[in-house]
Amino acid sequence: MEKESIKLIANNKKAYHDYFIDETFEAGISLVGTEVKSLRQGKCSIKESYIDIVNGEAIIYGMNISPYEKGNIFNKDPLRPRKLLLHRQELNKLFGVVQQKGFTIVPLKVYFKGSLAKIEIGIARGKKQYDKRADIAKRDAKRDMDRAFKEYNR
């Protein structure tokens, strides 16, 4: 059986810096035709977006899909709220977690899996400033060790 190809469109690196990601889910995105064409061109940003559960449905706010150049009257608002397609038990789990203090749902990646537009979302807990500093210190230490190891093995 052939493995489905995954083409990354947008990545939210800031989410990994600002939050601890506890669990991830894959969801479909409800889009119109010109938005799909724009996504295929890679014109998407999820930096300032967030996900909320409204009336038992997951909605993503602030996801910017630039208008398709040749879309004319068929183009929609680039920042319009879009419905995420999840299974009922996943929605119930997300709703339960968001009710707890300190948890939120953030988008992590937008990609095409085969011909379908997908989004990876994560249950996240906010990091404190000292957590961010610790992560930066770890990354710098790893970089220094790699550099020293490379020099040593020349």
C-alpha positions in Angstrom: 0.0 0.0 0.0 1.4 3.4 -1.0 2.1 5.9 1.8 0.2 9.2 1.4 2.4 12.1 0.6 2.5 15.0 3.0 3.2 18.5 1.7 3.8 21.1 4.5 2.2 24.5 3.9 2.5 26.4 7.2 4.3 25.6 10.5 3.7 27.4 13.8 7.2 27.4 15.4 6.1 30.1 17.9 3.6 27.6 19.4 6.4 25.3 20.5 8.3 28.3 22.0 5.3 29.7 23.9 3.5 26.5 25.0 4.1 23.0 26.3 2.2 20.7 23.7 0.6 17.9 25.6 -1.3 16.1 22.9 -1.9 16.5 19.1 -4.8 15.8 16.8 -5.2 15.8 13.1 -8.3 17.7 11.7 -9.7 18.5 8.3 -10.5 22.1 7.4 -13.7 23.2 5.8 -12.6 25.4 2.9 -14.1 26.8 -0.4 -12.5 26.2 -3.8 -10.3 29.3 -4.1 -9.0 28.8 -0.6 -7.7 25.4 -1.6 -6.0 26.8 -4.7 -4.4 29.5 -2.5 -3.2 26.8 0.0 -1.7 24.8 -2.9 0.4 27.9 -3.7 1.5 27.9 0.0 -0.2 31.2 0.9 -1.2 30.5 4.5 -0.3 31.8 8.0 -1.3 30.4 11.3 1.0 32.5 13.6 -1.8 34.5 15.3 -4.5 31.9 15.1 -6.3 30.0 17.8 -9.0 27.4 18.1 -12.2 27.6 20.2 -15.1 25.1 20.7 -18.4 26.9 19.8 -21.7 25.0 19.9 -20.0 21.6 19.9 -17.8 22.5 16.8 -14.1 23.4 16.6 -13.6 26.8 14.9 -10.2 28.3 13.9 -10.0 32.0 14.2 -7.2 34.2 12.7 -6.0 31.7 10.1 -4.9 33.9 7.2 -5.3 32.3 3.7 -4.4 34.9 1.1 -7.0 35.5 -1.7 -6.3 33.5 -4.9 -5.1 35.9 -7.6 -7.5 34.5 -10.3 -10.4 34.0 -7.9 -12.1 37.3 -8.5 -15.7 37.3 -7.0 -15.3 33.8 -5.6 -12.6 34.8 -3.0 -13.7 34.9 0.6 -12.5 37.0 3.5 -8.9 35.8 4.2 -9.4 35.9 8.0 -12.9 34.3 8.2 -13.5 31.7 10.9 -13.2 28.1 9.5 -14.8 24.9 10.8 -12.5 22.1 11.8 -13.6 18.5 11.0 -13.0 16.2 14.0 -14.6 13.1 15.4 -17.2 13.6 18.2 -15.0 11.9 20.8 -12.1 14.2 19.9 -14.3 17.2 20.2 -15.6 16.1 23.6 -12.0 15.6 24.8 -10.9 19.0 23.5 -13.9 20.7 25.1 -13.2 19.0 28.5 -9.5 20.0 28.4 -10.2 23.6 27.5 -12.6 24.0 30.5 -9.6 23.4 32.7 -7.6 26.5 33.7 -4.4 27.0 31.8 -5.1 24.9 28.7 -5.7 26.1 25.2 -5.9 24.7 21.7 -3.3 25.9 19.2 -2.7 25.1 15.5 0.7 23.6 14.9 0.9 22.7 11.1 -1.2 23.0 8.0 -0.4 20.5 5.3 -1.9 18.5 2.4 -2.2 14.7 3.1 -2.8 13.3 -0.3 -5.4 15.7 -1.8 -6.9 16.7 1.6 -6.1 19.9 3.5 -5.3 19.0 7.1 -4.3 20.9 10.2 -2.4 19.5 13.2 -3.7 21.0 16.5 -2.3 20.6 19.9 -3.6 20.9 23.5 -1.2 23.4 25.0 -0.2 24.8 28.4 1.4 28.2 28.6 5.1 28.4 29.4 6.4 30.9 32.0 9.3 33.2 31.1 11.8 31.0 33.1 10.7 27.9 31.1 11.5 29.7 27.9 14.9 30.7 29.2 15.6 27.1 30.2 14.7 25.9 26.7 17.0 28.5 25.1 19.8 27.5 27.5 19.4 23.8 26.6 19.4 24.6 22.9 22.5 26.8 23.2 24.3 24.1 25.2 23.4 21.4 22.6 24.7 23.7 19.9 28.0 24.3 21.7 28.4 20.5 22.3 27.8 19.7 18.7 30.3 22.4 17.6 32.9 21.1 20.0 32.3 17.5 18.9 32.7 18.5 15.3 36.0 20.3 16.0 37.2 17.3 18.0 36.5 14.8 15.2 38.2 16.7 12.4 
